[in-house]
Amino acid sequence: MPTALQRVAMPSPQSRTVSLPSELEQFIEERVALGAYATADAVISDAIARLRDERSVDTKATAPWLIGGGSCGAMIRERDWSPTPLGSLVSWPGSLRATVNNIVNSPVAKVLMWGSEHVMLYNDAYSVIAGDNHPRALGGTVREIWPEIWDFNKAMLATGFRGEVQSLPDQSMVLNRYGKPETAVFDLFYTPVYDDHGAVGGVMCTVLENTEKVAAQRLLAWREAELRTVTDAMPILISYIDRDLIYRFANSYYETWTGRPRSEIIGRSIREVMGNKLYLRRAPMIARALAGEDITVDDVMPHTDGPRRAEIRYIPRIEADGSVPGFHVMVFDIEERVRRAEALEREAAHRARAEGQLRHLNETLEARVIQEIEERRQTEAVLAQSQKMETIGKLTGGVAHDFNNLLQVVSGNLQLLAFDVAGNARAEKRVTNAMAGVSRGAKLAAQLLAFGRRQALEPKVVNVTRFVRGMDDMLRRAIGEGIEIETIVGGGLWNTFVDPAQIENALLNLAINARDAMDGQGKLTIELGNASLDDAYARTHAEVTPGQYVMLAVSDTGTGMSPDIIDKVFEPFFSTKSEGKGSGLGLSMVYGLVKQSGGHVKIYSELGEGTTIKLYLPRAMASEDLEVAATAGPIVGGTETVLVVEDDDEVRATVVEMLGELGYQVLKAVDASSALSVIESGIPIDMLFTDVVMPGQLKSPELARRARERLPDLAVLFTSGYTENSIVHGGKLDAGIDLLSKPYTREALARKFEQMLAGQRARRGVAEPGATPLPPADPASSARPMVLLVEDDAMIRADTAAMLEASGVGVVEAASAEDAAMALQTAAIDVLVTDVNLPGMSGPELASRARTLRPTVGIVFATGDAEAVAGLEDARTIVLAKPYDADALKRAVRVALGRPELVALDAPAAAERTTTD
């Protein structure tokens, strides 16, 4: 270099300046850059120390110092190291000698990379790692022998020459030690080796090759992953359990089966996973598996969806030495398989039964064919009889309709004629006889309608026991003293839903027929009882519905009937009596009535043994209806305007004259369309009196509906001798329909009109003469109070409405809470009078809704169950216990109106009456 460097050449008080050639300066800088020395001074100091050591070498110390070391040790001893950077073997410093001596005698692969040239000295174990690089690598440099990993080694050597220790486990690298690149894995441990002067003279690397071990581990991991993939794809439980009864492996199906993640299974004991109860049951089998025995057993395993049947296999893992470190577990879900097997067993048993039945059927085929033919013949006979009876019924119904119209004309004119011949005894007698003929004709028409099931029934809930006993006198008069009557009544007889008047006629007809069959001498037995007709009975009897019935049986000791007579006995006009002794309609009427009421008739008879006719009437679950006595007193007419709608000219003329004679103002129309025109003309009309069966497209029910849309208070009365199901359904009048059947008398017409127009006056708020109206809810208002009466019992409702009307209030009636709710929305109601127990919505619920719609409305609970509403009373909510009289009802309504002070006005009068009485 052009400038001299200051170097300390020797430790003396004096310093010298030594100029070095440029190639030596470059050499020193390279050594420092490679990390062989820390500074340039260290390089010069090391060089001077080497010169001093060589000069002071004792010729006596030239004895061999490297002992043993195997092949590599021998090669080091035999080699001439003078040309190498290490110099002559005898000149090696003590630290180098000691390190090399330890390396070559170590069983572990070690290599020492010494000096700035990183000369390699290693043992026999490392020669295996060096591969084809041995023996060239012994004494070679790292960069020269391992050029493919020089960058890696350069960094490791620099770190080691800085005095740092390094550990690199499982270090992967690519080497060319066998002529081609290969990946090898080593554990590398780098240790700095210090020279005799305390400086790092080299780096020793201890090498443990793990290539095969890592490859085996990776192969094992791959195989385990593959095994897990395979086992996880299988819908069975697969696991491994060691001798400590710990799960060491479990496939993913365990999560599906147990609902627990595998982390809660692997590493846990069988007892923890399976539960103590199941573990104790399996313990003997587990012990046998750990003893080396294969186990297969069927058992029930707990599952997330409930217990399931499973096939369980324990397969011991037997090592080469015969030991059993654990066992494999395989669990197969066999629930579906078992179910299929059971189903197959059931199917096989069913097939066996079917085959047995088939054999039996084949053996009895001829008999069954004969039986089937006979049953079909009987069914066809029943169907033919039913169709015949239906056809005759339609015919008789039509005849009865026309006959009733004729009777109405005759009856009406005879009744009018009676007024004209009053005082003429001879003429009056003839009119009376003619009216008797009309009555017989009317009865005949009624019987025809009954058979044809065309009469309009007005059924009620009755107890036949009381009803039959009430007919005792009538029956005795009808059948005479020569016949003994016995009545047998079963205990706890149910109620039934029938028309009392019609069933009375039926019983009377049966009794008269029995009398004629016994020729006036014998015994008549009337039996009442409960009966249940089951499905088996219904299958053998047409038109019978299985269920509970009230049975009314009439038995006689007469001549009896043959089977061919029994088949015809219900046909109209058929009679076994001599000519002139019967119409042949009695049993026909009974048959039609019972069928129309939903019941059943059965005849038991043998020649010479008598006859029993049983009527089965449907059971009614409701309580018995109360009877109300018919209105008595003189016949009165009225002045209201009546629209008469009748297509028969003669009937219309007669009705118009009868109504005019009673004082009514009468309008007339020939059909429904004409009547609607009269209504729409604006003429005031109080009542519509219309025939049911009318010509034209507009029918009477539709006329009534449209008329009430225009005249809401209009009273509507239907009349007919034949309803044709227009206002009668299921044999009963539709709700809200009033009917006057033809032929009717002047008295029946007058009383029906009086009843209906009185109800109309009540709805309009017209008080009865002499009544003192209750005060309105608002004292400032002069309008009459309006009371909404809600009662499902028709008789109680009618009586209560009459008492309220007599007190001068307006009354709106409703049979249910639902109907009342609609009235609350359309009418100005001051007081709600309601029963508590109603069909559908209850009375308290209705009262709550009423108060929501009309907060000021008064409430009166008229009930026989006062305890049910005891807590609901307030200033304007009254509980009126049944039974109550008119005064109690009037006082309750006044309190509910908010005028309690008026109650005191009645109290003295009531007390005075009590004292007077």
BELJOBEL-V108753 format. One line per field, one symbol per residue. ss: DSSP state (A for helix, B for strand, O for the rest). phi: phi as a letter, one per 40 degrees, with the letter a starting at -180 (. if undefined). burial: I if it has 9 or more other C-alpha atoms within 8 Angstrom, else O. A space follows every 10 residues. Layout:
ss = ???
phi = ???
burial = ???
This chain:
ss = OOOOBBOOOO OOOOOOBBOO OAAAAAAAAA AAAAOOOOOA AAAAAAAAAA AAAAAOOOAA AOOOOOOOOA AAAAAAAAOO OOOOOOOOAA AOOAAAAAAA AAAAOOOOBB BBBBOOOOBB BBOAAAAAAA AAAOOOOOOO BAAAAOAAAA AAAAAAAAAA AOOOOBBBBB BBBBBOOOOO OBBBBBBBBB BBBBOOOOOB BBBBBBBBBO AAAAAAAAAA AAAAAAAAAA AAOOOOBBBB BBOOOBBBBB OOAAAAAAOO OAAAOOOOBA AAAAOAAAAA AAAAAAAAAA OOOOBBBBBB BOOOOOOBBB BBBBBBBBOO OOOBBBBBBB BBBOAAAAAA AAAAAAAAAA AAAAAAAAAA AAAOAAAAAA AAAAAAAAAA AAAAAAAAAA AAAAAAAAAA AAAAAAAAAA AAAAAAAAAA OOOOAAAAAA AAAAAAAAAA AAAAAAAAAA AOOOOOBOOB BBOAAAAAAA OAAAAAAAAO OOBBBBBBBO OOOOBBBBOA AAAAAAAAAA AAAAAAAOOO OBBBBBBBBB BBBOAAAAAO OOOOOOBBBB BBBBBBOOOO OOAAAAAAOO OOOOOOOOOO OOOOOAAAAA AAAAAAOOOB BBBBBBOOOB BBBBBBBBBB OOOOOOOOOO OOOOOOOOOO BBBBBOOOAA AAAAAAAAAA AOOOBBBBBO OAAAAAAAAA OOOOOOBBBB BOOOOOOOOA AAAAAAAAAA OOOOBBBBBB OOOOOOOBBO OBBOOOOOBB BOOOOAAAAA AAAAAAAAAA AAAAOOOOOO OOOOOOOOOO OOOOOBBBBB OOOAAAAAAA AAAAAAOOOB BBBBOOAAAA AAAAAAOOOO BBBBOOOOOO OOAAAAAAAA AAAOOOOBBB BBBOOAAAAA AAOBOOBBBB BOOOOAAAAA AAAAAAOOOA AAAAAAAAAA AAAAAAO
phi = .cbcbcbcca cbdcbbbbcb ccccdccccc ccccgcbcac cccccccccc cccccccccc cccdbcbggg cccccccccc cdccccgcdc ccccccdccc cccccccccb bbbbgccfcc babccccccc gcccccccgc cccccbccbc cccdcccdcc ccgccbbbcf ccabbbcbga cacbbbcbbb bcbcccbgcc cabbbcbbcb dccccccccc cccccccccc cccccbcbab bcccgbcbaa ccccccccgb ccccbcgbcd ccccgccccc ccdccccccc chbcbbacab bcbcchdbca bbbbbccbcc cgcbciacbb bbcbdccccc cccccccccc cccccccccc cccbdccccc cccccccccc cccccccccc cccccccccc cccccccccc cccccccdcc bdgcdccccc cccccccccc cccccccccc ccfbcccbcb cbbcdccccc cdccccccbg ccbcbbbbbc cgcccbbacd cccccccccc ccccdcccfg bibbbbbbac abbccccccb bcgbbdibbb cbbbbbbccg bcdccdcbcc ccgcaccccg bacgbccccc dccccccgba bbbbabdgbg bbbbbbbdcb cccccccbcc cbhccbbabc cbbcbacccc cccccccccc cchccbbbac accccccccc cgccbcabbb cccbcgcccc dcdccccccc bdcccbbcaa bacfgcbbbg gbcccgbbbb cccbcccccc cccccccccc ccccgcccdg ccccccccdc cccccbbcbb accccccccc cccccccgcc bbcacacccc cccccbbccc bbbbcccbcg ccddcccccc cccbdcccbb ccacbcccbc cccadbbbbb cccbbccccc cccccccgbc cccccccccc ccccccc
burial = OOOIOOIOIO OOOOOOOOOI OOOOIOOIIO IIOIIIIOOI OIIIIOOIOO OOIOOOOOOO OOOOOIOOII OIIIOOOOOO IIOOOIIIIO IIOOIIIOII IOIIIIOIII IIIIIIOIII IIIIIIIOOI IOIIOOIIII IIOOIIOOII OOIOOIIIII IOIIIIOOOI IOOIIIIOOO IOIIIIIIII IIIIIOOOOI IIIIIIIIII IOOIOOOOOO OOOOOOOIOO IIOOOIIIII IIIOIIIIII IIIIIIOIOI OIOOIIIIII OOOOIOOOIO OOOOOIOIII OIIIIOOOOO OOIIOOIIII IIIIIIIIOO OOOIIIIIII IIIIIOOIOO OOOOOOOOOO OOOOOOOOOO OOOOOOOOOO OOOOOOOOOO OIOOOOOOII OIIIOIIIOI IIIIIIIIII IIIIIIIIOO IOOOOOOIOO IOOIIOOIOO IIOIIIIIII IIIIIIIOII IIIIIOIOOO IOOOIIOIIO OOIOIOOOII OOIIIIIIII OIIIOIOIII IIIIIOIIOI OIIIIIIIII IOIOOOIIOO OOOOOIOIII IIIIIIIIII IIOOOIOOII IIOIIOOOOO OIIIIIIIII IIIIIIIOII IOIOIIIOII IIIIIIIIII OOOIOOOOOO OOOOOOIOOI IIIIIIIOOO IIOIIIOIII OIIIIIOIII IIIIIIOIIO OOOOIIIIII IIIIIOOIII IOIIOIIIOO OOIIIIIIII IIIOOOIIIO IIIOOOIOOI OIIIIIOOII IIOIOIIOOI IIIOIIIOOO IOIIIIIOOO OOOIIIIIII IIOOIOIOOO IOIIIIIIII IIIIIIIOII IOIIOOOOII IIIIIIOIOO IIIOOIIOII IOOOOOIIII IIIOOIOOIO OOIOOIIIII IOOOOOOIII IIIIIIIIII OOIOOOOOOO OOOOOOO
